[in-house]
Structure formats: C-alpha cells, structure tokens
Amino acid sequence: MKETPQLVTSIIKGIQEKKGQQIVVADLQGIESAISNYFIICQGNSPSQVGAITESIGEFARKEAAEKPATVVGLENAQWVAMDFGDVLVHVFLPDVRQYYDLEHLWEDASLTAIPDMD
C-alpha cells in the first residue's frame, strides 16, 4: 500500500470539503485482529450530504494520494456508506445510524483522534 498517512489526510480534506461532521480517526495498527490500519468515521446530515461527502472523499484520494477505493457500498440509500481503501476503511453515516452502530466503541483498544468540525 502507498503512503497511508497521506491517504488519511486526503480523506479528511474530502470530508471537510463537504462539511462532514464529527470526524474520528481510529488508528488500528496495534490491534492484531483489525481488518485495516485505520477507520475514518464521519457523518452527514442527509442522504444527499452523505453522497456528496463520499464523492468528495473519492476525488481527494485520487488527486492527492493517487488512490481509489476498492469498493464502495451503501450509496443506494446513503444512510451508511463504507469505502474500502485497503489500509483505510471510511464510514460515512447519517447521525442516528452512526449512533446505533457506534463503531468508535467497537474498537475501544484503538487510538482515537477527533478532528474538529469546520465552521
């Protein structure tokens, strides 16, 4: 895999570009059973915003990190979209769906970094 930190930075920029909120980066590198090195979790306020955030993430990852997701699932109803970049998994939620699945606490051993919302 290429430069994962650059990819993480590009994904965050893509989220912020479309005013995605409550971004959390979970560093899973020290967890043996983890399926990737990083989870990036964020939310949008409507299905259309979730879709726009997903599109923006794809653009920033391609332009800045020369990466594209292997798979993107959930765009049909845009309540929870998952983007698989291999070392990085991105989850874009609607707020109530995010609260229900509570991924941040699923990986409680991970190092969590909250990125401040852009105004």
Summary of the structure (lengths in Angstrom):
residues: 119
radius of gyration: 12.9
end to end distance: 33.0
largest distance: 36.8
contacts: 382
relative contact order: 0.25
helix: 37%
strand: 27%
